[in-house]
Amino acid sequence: MKRLTLTALLLLCCFFTPIFANDNGKKSDLNIQKITVSDELRAKHTLKPHHEHLAFDCIDCHANQGDDPSKFKNIKDEGCLSCHGTKKLLAQRLKFMDTLKANPHNSVHDGPTLYCDECHFEHKPSINMCSECHEHEVPQWMGVTP
């Protein structure tokens, strides 16, 4: 029982630590507290279920981009990694996939250098870039790209 509890605690730490890894207390633009999201805007820019579950607001990712969602820009790697840690940390979390040479965050082709948005998209379905060449292997290597 202690082993199960310790394992569950370790998994929770691994999951939540990267989310807060680079939070220096400045998660969003201090001048903008909240953006009113209309049903139309919400339908046009859906959130991934895991981000919606965390009750993310537009400014959680689009910090310092004003209060007009129509003018928001891609947050690039810096935006993603501000919550998810570093590329090295992401590669380390999936290190168990190295034995199959299938770690998408440390690929045998590109190492840990890929841009986040080569596979992951927040407001539309993500695409597993590995499946462009390994379409038969990818379902055996990994699940759906979040």
Salt bridges, closest charged atoms under 4 A:
ASP57 OD2 - LYS34 NZ 3.36
ASP77 OD2 - LYS87 NZ 2.70
ASP98 OD2 - LYS95 NZ 3.78
GLU122 OE1 - HIS51 ND1 2.63
GLU137 OE1 - HIS134 ND1 3.95
